[in-house]
Amino acid sequence: MRHLACLLVAAAIAAAAPVQAQDLAPAAAAVRDRALDDATAWKLVESLTTEVGARPVGSPAMMRARDWGLATLTALGFANVHAEAFTTRAWLRGEESAEVVGPWPQKLQILGLGNSAPTPKGGLTAEIIVFRTYQAMLDQPPGALKGKIAVVTQPMPRTQDASSYGPIGVQRRQGPVEAGKRGAVGYLVRSLATDGTRLPHTGTSAAGGIPAAALAPPDAELLERMAARGKPVTVRLVMNSTLVPAAQAWNVVGEIRGAEKPDEVIVVGGHLDSWDPGTGAIDDATGIAITTAAARLAASAGPPKRTLRVVMWGSEEQGGSSEAYLAAHKDEVSRIVVAGESDLGAGRIWRVSVPAGGWAHPEMRAFAATVAPLGVLTPTAPALQGGSDIEGLIEAGAPFVEFSQDADRYFDLHHSADDTLDKVDPRDLAQNVAVWASFLHLVANSDIDFRALKTAANR
Ligand SMILES: [Zn+2]
């Protein structure tokens, strides 16, 4: 009897003993190594870019993308595969052209910005006024740009962490509205791009602006040189587009149901829609592929304790999927263990940030040890940005992670005709899958509660 009591006490102590990082690390390392050799993510990027290609929200291609998502998740063995429909505003490109009419006639390479107003039928012709910084245009008083096409040529600096996109991006996002307020009839902006090709980079702009397009970087410099010669330069701009106020869109979902705590959900994904000039490879077929492949690999050694959910958000570029996802899941936010999005191409992950206090937990220490050999830093500073499709969840209180990718080359390609499969490095893609899979495996098989950590950090 005494012996049995001792055993029972020992068993109780074992059950209550805190889990150690070294106990978890071997399984996580096995998932990591399997991911490094796994071709699923590459096959998904190849398939989506080949069989669907560009997939702007509101286009017939987006319907094919939805069907691709449903078929893909089903074929990979996900459960509860379905599409969550919503409506959103969609801007669809029509015929576009721009040319210098005089004094040195030549064609310009442009791409209209999302939400741009169309030009009058037959186009508009006006004198340009060039600003080398966005601020210089903002400094103009109302009426100063009356009847002109405003041209902003401030270049985008290259960064590893994509941190220039926010500050320089304002010239694309708000420029058409601000130029219009000052009397301009058209707006041309140097592409938010770090490459020097003659391919313009599109992107969305705030509603309510004047006809607006992105210039290829060499064409922005061409207009700078023409303006510097001191003679009036005239440009003709032709832009047609269609605005669909309530286009049909879908968030496509699949799950690996948790075996022990199915109601505790880990939400990860990328966005299924893309801009139209390329085939949406790095933006964001790779994010879809990384998270889908990683969730499957995380469960490759057996069903996870918690539910892993992959979401292919359906309208990131023009907005709407974050709001739709929150609206459909607002009652579930308290059960979301953590949310994450992959939406910065396939550059290698160099840093992972978790909610404040997260690295103190054995699961996260095991994760840090697992991904350190892949060149991933795990500083204690908490995650700041989770991704635009999970913004709604984050604002509603869901904890989130931030996987920082090397964005050094991202804006060479982003939103341009060069966003194609050949730019994806399969080894870098696999590194992303390995980091995500290790993380999902550890979180899905643990009791780590980022929700409690978040509350503690906020106190
Ligand atoms: Zn994106």
Residues whose N, C-alpha, C, O or C-beta is under 5 A from the ligand:
A	BS01	ZN	D283 D284 D343
